[in-house]
Amino acid sequence: MFEAQFFPLMAARASDVNGGRHRGIATYRLLTGAHPADADTTSDSNFDRHALASILALATMDGGLLSEKVGLSSHELAALLEQYFPSVRMNAEELLLRFKRNESDEGAMLRDLLL
């Protein structure tokens, strides 16, 4: 039986050698088991998995809370992962972890003003 991979939702704390792009590819690979360039989109279900994995991979590239980046609650994100990527195990605590944000000083000040 295939042992499920552990997928930290703040995806692929892979080395930042190539920046966010590397994190995105590592996240996609954790979700699907393949490189994005090797995606099999011949069937509707494969295309759906590819599209969802791509969205999640892109969301990890900028840092921040993954559920926030994809516009879902933590519970909705967990349900989506369970439905489309059942071989991926997750730790609920990972839903609360953050990458270091890639944000300018102006962006931080604006966010603080709006809050």
Backbone as ProteinMPNN parsed JSONL, in Angstrom:
{"seq_chain_A": "MFEAQFFPLMAARASDVNGGRHRGIATYRLLTGAHPADADTTSDSNFDRHALASILALATMDGGLLSEKVGLSSHELAALLEQYFPSVRMNAEELLLRFKRNESDEGAMLRDLLL", "coords_chain_A": {"N_chain_A": [[0.841, -1.185, 0.0], [0.482, 2.212, -0.753], [2.253, 4.598, 0.987], [1.123, 7.513, 2.478], [2.196, 10.771, 1.605], [3.701, 13.29, 3.606], [2.491, 16.45, 3.746], [3.382, 19.551, 4.367], [1.347, 22.25, 4.806], [2.222, 24.771, 4.328], [3.724, 24.539, 2.311], [6.335, 22.831, 1.049], [8.916, 23.511, 2.344], [11.144, 24.03, 1.0], [14.5, 24.675, -0.02], [15.409, 28.057, -0.593], [16.736, 28.541, -2.92], [16.164, 29.026, -5.667], [14.216, 30.838, -5.218], [10.729, 31.687, -5.016], [9.791, 30.221, -7.195], [11.003, 27.705, -7.086], [9.848, 26.748, -4.723], [7.196, 26.617, -5.569], [7.279, 24.619, -7.589], [8.187, 22.461, -6.065], [6.037, 22.181, -4.318], [3.956, 21.52, -6.107], [4.955, 19.083, -7.007], [4.866, 17.604, -4.608], [2.121, 17.442, -4.252], [1.147, 16.143, -6.578], [3.016, 14.279, -7.381], [4.558, 14.562, -9.598], [6.492, 16.524, -11.955], [5.478, 19.838, -12.889], [5.65, 20.239, -15.691], [5.324, 17.728, -16.671], [2.685, 17.087, -16.464], [-0.312, 15.227, -16.75], [-3.003, 15.856, -18.542], [-5.106, 14.681, -19.846], [-7.602, 13.678, -19.179], [-10.709, 14.848, -17.722], [-10.74, 14.767, -14.888], [-8.019, 14.547, -14.297], [-7.155, 16.976, -15.337], [-8.498, 18.748, -13.619], [-7.215, 18.153, -11.155], [-4.628, 18.946, -11.845], [-5.028, 21.702, -12.328], [-5.874, 22.579, -9.762], [-3.629, 21.856, -8.21], [-1.755, 23.507, -9.409], [-2.731, 26.062, -8.748], [-2.479, 25.973, -5.94], [0.278, 25.618, -5.767], [1.224, 28.009, -6.919], [0.247, 29.769, -5.015], [1.909, 29.304, -2.863], [4.241, 30.479, -3.579], [4.619, 33.206, -3.032], [4.615, 33.396, -0.318], [3.117, 33.727, 2.968], [-0.082, 32.968, 4.477], [-1.429, 30.008, 3.356], [-4.17, 29.287, 2.965], [-5.314, 31.79, 2.996], [-4.169, 32.929, 0.729], [-5.361, 31.461, -1.336], [-7.971, 32.024, -0.978], [-9.69, 30.562, 0.694], [-11.2, 29.099, 3.622], [-9.481, 27.598, 6.414], [-10.625, 25.116, 6.929], [-12.04, 24.605, 4.554], [-9.917, 24.453, 2.759], [-8.564, 22.221, 3.778], [-10.517, 20.258, 3.286], [-10.613, 20.327, 0.487], [-8.009, 19.465, -0.147], [-8.137, 16.9, 0.924], [-10.085, 15.738, -0.696], [-9.131, 15.958, -3.41], [-6.438, 15.329, -3.315], [-5.828, 12.802, -1.894], [-3.705, 11.197, -1.077], [-2.002, 12.763, 0.237], [-0.947, 13.69, 3.332], [-1.758, 15.864, 6.037], [-0.844, 18.229, 8.529], [-2.743, 19.71, 10.93], [-1.839, 21.897, 12.361], [-0.126, 23.103, 10.631], [-1.694, 24.666, 9.055], [-1.771, 27.079, 10.246], [0.726, 28.149, 10.134], [3.166, 30.415, 8.776], [4.923, 31.59, 5.895], [7.754, 33.709, 5.581], [6.747, 36.878, 4.752], [6.894, 38.389, 1.557], [7.108, 41.447, 1.283], [6.826, 44.893, 0.734], [7.955, 47.837, 2.566], [6.107, 49.878, 2.289], [3.792, 48.479, 1.636], [3.375, 47.042, 3.999], [2.921, 49.162, 5.79], [0.591, 50.26, 4.686], [-1.2, 48.109, 4.963], [-1.26, 47.996, 7.775], [-2.476, 50.454, 8.306], [-4.998, 50.035, 7.208], [-5.998, 48.068, 8.817]], "CA_chain_A": [[0.0, 0.0, 0.0], [1.227, 3.459, -0.865], [2.234, 5.399, 2.204], [0.822, 8.909, 2.149], [3.252, 11.746, 1.83], [3.359, 14.356, 4.537], [2.519, 17.715, 3.018], [3.164, 20.72, 5.204], [0.54, 23.135, 3.98], [2.962, 25.947, 3.931], [4.324, 23.821, 1.24], [7.675, 22.659, 0.561], [9.883, 24.421, 2.926], [12.316, 23.748, 0.182], [15.469, 25.76, 0.025], [14.984, 29.209, -1.375], [17.791, 28.767, -3.899], [15.564, 29.662, -6.837], [13.099, 31.652, -4.776], [9.382, 31.149, -4.999], [9.577, 29.25, -8.281], [11.397, 26.396, -6.578], [8.802, 26.354, -3.774], [6.011, 26.246, -6.336], [7.508, 23.321, -8.235], [8.251, 21.451, -5.005], [4.666, 21.998, -3.839], [3.236, 20.782, -7.15], [5.473, 17.71, -6.995], [4.333, 16.945, -3.417], [0.692, 17.192, -4.443], [0.826, 15.255, -7.7], [4.045, 13.277, -7.603], [5.211, 14.798, -10.89], [6.877, 17.899, -12.275], [4.38, 20.481, -13.628], [5.801, 20.063, -17.14], [4.944, 16.361, -17.008], [1.284, 16.898, -16.078], [-1.193, 14.498, -17.667], [-4.303, 16.531, -18.498], [-5.921, 14.069, -20.895], [-8.982, 13.49, -18.718], [-11.228, 15.975, -16.947], [-10.316, 14.682, -13.488], [-6.589, 14.878, -14.262], [-7.033, 18.415, -15.551], [-8.92, 19.403, -12.377], [-6.115, 18.009, -10.182], [-3.526, 19.785, -12.312], [-5.393, 23.105, -12.096], [-5.846, 22.837, -8.32], [-2.235, 21.788, -7.76], [-1.087, 24.714, -9.914], [-3.183, 27.188, -7.922], [-1.852, 25.845, -4.621], [1.715, 25.843, -5.938], [1.421, 29.451, -7.103], [-0.046, 30.447, -3.754], [3.041, 29.163, -1.942], [5.425, 31.164, -4.097], [4.783, 34.537, -2.449], [4.604, 33.347, 1.131], [1.847, 34.045, 3.6], [-0.94, 31.85, 4.838], [-1.894, 29.379, 2.123], [-5.623, 29.399, 2.818], [-5.568, 33.195, 2.681], [-3.747, 33.166, -0.654], [-6.285, 30.841, -2.283], [-9.317, 32.512, -0.698], [-10.49, 29.541, 1.362], [-10.956, 28.943, 5.054], [-8.612, 26.451, 6.69], [-11.427, 23.896, 6.8], [-12.311, 24.391, 3.128], [-8.664, 24.017, 2.147], [-8.329, 20.843, 4.214], [-11.47, 19.403, 2.566], [-10.171, 20.281, -0.905], [-6.833, 18.594, -0.205], [-8.565, 15.532, 1.193], [-10.854, 15.239, -1.834], [-8.385, 15.876, -4.664], [-5.085, 14.821, -3.086], [-5.99, 11.959, -0.707], [-2.454, 10.567, -0.651], [-1.222, 13.776, 0.944], [-1.379, 13.907, 4.714], [-1.448, 17.21, 6.491], [-0.852, 18.507, 9.949], [-3.635, 20.86, 11.093], [-1.078, 23.046, 12.848], [0.517, 23.746, 9.492], [-2.619, 25.651, 8.494], [-1.568, 28.356, 10.92], [2.095, 28.615, 9.944], [3.347, 31.371, 7.689], [6.233, 31.885, 5.344], [8.101, 35.118, 5.675], [6.081, 37.606, 3.665], [7.683, 39.207, 0.645], [6.272, 42.626, 1.266], [7.579, 46.135, 0.872], [7.604, 48.633, 3.74], [4.878, 50.606, 1.984], [2.692, 47.519, 1.73], [3.146, 46.761, 5.417], [2.305, 50.346, 6.404], [-0.771, 50.362, 4.175], [-1.976, 47.069, 5.627], [-1.459, 48.42, 9.16], [-3.456, 51.544, 8.304], [-6.314, 49.495, 6.895], [-6.456, 47.239, 9.938]], "C_chain_A": [[0.88, 1.24, 0.0], [1.126, 4.243, 0.432], [2.064, 6.863, 1.827], [2.012, 9.798, 2.451], [2.783, 12.738, 2.87], [3.537, 15.666, 3.806], [2.314, 18.855, 3.981], [2.47, 21.76, 4.351], [1.249, 24.412, 3.612], [4.065, 25.484, 3.007], [5.805, 23.943, 1.084], [8.623, 23.659, 1.145], [11.222, 24.155, 2.267], [13.258, 24.935, 0.241], [15.058, 26.851, -0.939], [16.03, 29.552, -2.429], [17.251, 29.496, -5.121], [14.32, 30.445, -6.463], [11.783, 30.908, -4.808], [9.13, 30.101, -6.058], [9.907, 27.84, -7.809], [10.35, 25.872, -5.593], [7.554, 25.894, -4.515], [6.141, 24.878, -6.984], [7.534, 22.209, -7.198], [6.854, 21.157, -4.458], [3.86, 21.177, -4.836], [3.658, 19.311, -7.13], [4.952, 16.94, -5.778], [2.862, 16.573, -3.603], [0.421, 16.112, -5.48], [1.826, 14.128, -7.919], [4.796, 13.454, -8.908], [5.596, 16.264, -11.027], [5.723, 18.53, -13.06], [4.46, 20.282, -15.144], [5.361, 18.677, -17.598], [3.479, 16.061, -16.694], [0.502, 16.181, -17.173], [-2.584, 15.108, -17.545], [-5.263, 15.963, -19.54], [-7.364, 13.837, -20.468], [-9.404, 14.695, -17.885], [-10.74, 15.944, -15.502], [-8.824, 14.994, -13.347], [-6.373, 16.37, -14.451], [-7.426, 19.182, -14.29], [-7.816, 19.341, -11.325], [-4.935, 18.896, -10.56], [-3.817, 21.258, -12.023], [-5.332, 23.449, -10.609], [-4.419, 22.82, -7.777], [-1.467, 23.028, -8.209], [-1.459, 25.933, -9.087], [-2.511, 27.146, -6.558], [-0.35, 26.1, -4.7], [2.016, 27.327, -6.108], [1.207, 30.212, -5.804], [1.113, 30.354, -2.771], [4.241, 30.005, -2.353], [5.667, 32.531, -3.465], [4.857, 34.527, -0.938], [3.25, 33.755, 1.674], [1.056, 32.786, 3.88], [-1.595, 31.283, 3.584], [-3.397, 29.535, 1.932], [-6.029, 30.819, 2.448], [-5.259, 33.482, 1.21], [-4.721, 32.588, -1.674], [-7.737, 31.212, -2.001], [-10.242, 31.493, -0.07], [-10.243, 29.59, 2.857], [-10.04, 27.734, 5.239], [-9.362, 25.142, 6.505], [-11.734, 23.58, 5.339], [-11.065, 23.89, 2.406], [-8.36, 22.568, 2.513], [-9.251, 19.876, 3.469], [-11.062, 19.248, 1.102], [-8.971, 19.346, -1.052], [-7.223, 17.136, -0.003], [-9.288, 14.93, -0.012], [-9.991, 15.006, -3.072], [-6.978, 15.301, -4.52], [-5.091, 13.922, -1.85], [-4.7, 11.304, -0.227], [-1.571, 11.528, 0.136], [-1.791, 13.944, 2.339], [-1.001, 15.31, 5.12], [-1.538, 17.276, 7.996], [-1.677, 19.772, 10.135], [-2.885, 22.096, 11.577], [-0.412, 23.798, 11.704], [-0.391, 24.79, 8.849], [-2.367, 27.033, 9.076], [-0.174, 28.924, 10.711], [2.197, 29.527, 8.74], [4.78, 31.332, 7.182], [6.524, 33.337, 5.657], [7.47, 35.824, 4.481], [7.097, 38.382, 2.839], [6.895, 40.482, 0.417], [7.143, 43.859, 1.461], [7.145, 46.86, 2.141], [6.299, 49.379, 3.516], [3.659, 49.696, 2.105], [2.348, 47.203, 3.172], [2.467, 47.939, 6.1], [0.857, 50.496, 5.948], [-1.675, 49.336, 4.847], [-2.268, 47.454, 7.067], [-2.49, 49.538, 9.256], [-4.873, 51.023, 8.078], [-6.866, 48.629, 8.014], [-6.75, 48.146, 11.072]], "O_chain_A": [[1.903, 1.291, 0.683], [0.027, 4.516, 0.914], [2.773, 7.383, 0.965], [2.735, 9.594, 3.427], [1.586, 12.993, 2.994], [4.621, 15.958, 3.302], [1.181, 19.116, 4.386], [2.962, 22.111, 3.279], [0.871, 25.065, 2.64], [5.175, 26.015, 2.978], [6.394, 25.021, 1.004], [9.075, 24.571, 0.453], [12.267, 24.072, 2.912], [12.846, 26.06, 0.521], [14.438, 26.592, -1.971], [16.192, 30.717, -2.791], [17.836, 30.487, -5.557], [13.461, 30.687, -7.311], [11.722, 29.688, -4.652], [8.336, 29.185, -5.846], [9.175, 26.894, -8.1], [10.003, 24.691, -5.623], [6.93, 24.902, -4.138], [5.213, 24.071, -6.93], [6.972, 21.137, -7.419], [6.53, 20.005, -4.169], [3.159, 20.241, -4.45], [2.822, 18.412, -7.225], [4.63, 15.757, -5.89], [2.421, 15.513, -3.159], [-0.444, 15.259, -5.278], [1.511, 13.134, -8.572], [5.587, 12.591, -9.29], [5.091, 17.127, -10.308], [5.053, 17.833, -13.823], [3.427, 20.17, -15.804], [5.06, 18.474, -18.775], [3.081, 14.896, -16.664], [0.634, 16.486, -18.358], [-3.268, 14.893, -16.545], [-6.126, 16.674, -20.053], [-8.258, 13.805, -21.313], [-8.567, 15.461, -17.406], [-10.369, 16.98, -14.951], [-8.414, 15.635, -12.379], [-5.509, 16.963, -13.805], [-6.767, 20.157, -13.928], [-7.511, 20.343, -10.679], [-4.319, 19.522, -9.698], [-2.949, 21.978, -11.53], [-4.798, 24.493, -10.236], [-4.047, 23.675, -6.974], [-0.624, 23.54, -7.472], [-0.598, 26.75, -8.761], [-2.026, 28.168, -6.071], [0.227, 26.722, -3.809], [2.958, 27.845, -5.508], [1.906, 31.187, -5.526], [1.28, 31.238, -1.93], [5.155, 30.218, -1.556], [6.814, 32.969, -3.374], [5.138, 35.562, -0.333], [2.343, 34.09, 0.913], [1.483, 31.678, 3.554], [-2.245, 32.013, 2.837], [-3.847, 29.882, 0.84], [-6.97, 31.027, 1.683], [-6.006, 34.193, 0.537], [-4.895, 33.151, -2.754], [-8.639, 30.762, -2.709], [-11.454, 31.549, -0.275], [-9.201, 30.066, 3.308], [-9.854, 26.942, 4.315], [-8.811, 24.171, 5.987], [-11.693, 22.419, 4.932], [-11.145, 23.011, 1.548], [-7.949, 21.78, 1.661], [-8.819, 18.796, 3.065], [-11.158, 18.155, 0.543], [-8.923, 18.531, -1.974], [-6.703, 16.246, -0.676], [-9.121, 13.748, -0.311], [-10.108, 13.965, -3.718], [-6.393, 14.837, -5.499], [-4.433, 14.237, -0.859], [-4.619, 10.893, 0.931], [-0.516, 11.142, 0.64], [-2.959, 14.294, 2.512], [-0.037, 15.878, 4.608], [-2.22, 16.478, 8.639], [-1.348, 20.809, 9.558], [-3.257, 23.219, 11.238], [-0.165, 24.999, 11.807], [0.091, 25.699, 8.172], [-2.714, 28.042, 8.463], [0.083, 30.071, 11.077], [1.411, 29.423, 7.798], [5.72, 31.077, 7.936], [5.612, 34.104, 5.967], [7.647, 35.407, 3.337], [8.043, 38.958, 3.377], [6.111, 40.582, -0.527], [8.08, 43.856, 2.26], [6.107, 46.547, 2.723], [5.482, 49.504, 4.428], [2.619, 50.106, 2.619], [1.175, 47.106, 3.532], [1.546, 47.752, 6.895], [-0.011, 50.827, 6.755], [-2.791, 49.659, 5.253], [-3.388, 47.268, 7.543], [-3.292, 49.563, 10.189], [-5.827, 51.511, 8.683], [-8.082, 48.476, 8.139], [-7.155, 47.688, 12.141]]}, "name": "protein", "num_of_chains": 1, "seq": "MFEAQFFPLMAARASDVNGGRHRGIATYRLLTGAHPADADTTSDSNFDRHALASILALATMDGGLLSEKVGLSSHELAALLEQYFPSVRMNAEELLLRFKRNESDEGAMLRDLLL"}
